[in-house]
Amino acid sequence: MDDFKNSWTLEMAMAVMENTTVDSKTWSEAVEWLLLYGPPHVRELLTQASGLATGACFPDLKPAGVSPDGQPCYDIDAMADALGISREEAVRKMTELEQTHGLRHLYEDDETRKVQ
């Protein structure tokens, strides 16, 4: 977790975001870092963009609930189906993200508020 946090600075991540020729892996790492450690206004903009991109790329995938901190939560089976992977693979990837960044991504149904 600290390795990833310390591998970027705000200036580095923003420079990557502005570079039109950077490779997709580096760009996605910069976005990931900014979503986790960037200033609040940058995190908010990227979160909004992520929601728009999810809606555009996966129009049938809708949040099933909201986490305790207000973030949209998706049904793991629906997410796996949309991505064309097994439920087990989706859980494994989400678990890896939790371990890498020390942030929770998987919630039980009774821990979320339902979307109306």
Sequence and secondary structure as in RCSB ss.txt:
>XXXX:A:sequence
MDDFKNSWTLEMAMAVMENTTVDSKTWSEAVEWLLLYGPPHVRELLTQASGLATGACFPDLKPAGVSPDGQPCYD
IDAMADALGISREEAVRKMTELEQTHGLRHLYEDDETRKVQ
>XXXX:A:secstr
 HHHHHT  HHHHHHHHH TT  HHHHHHHHHHHHHHS HHHHHHHHHHHHHHHHHH TT    EE TTS EE  
HHHHHHHHT  HHHHHHHHHHHHHHHS      GGGSEE  
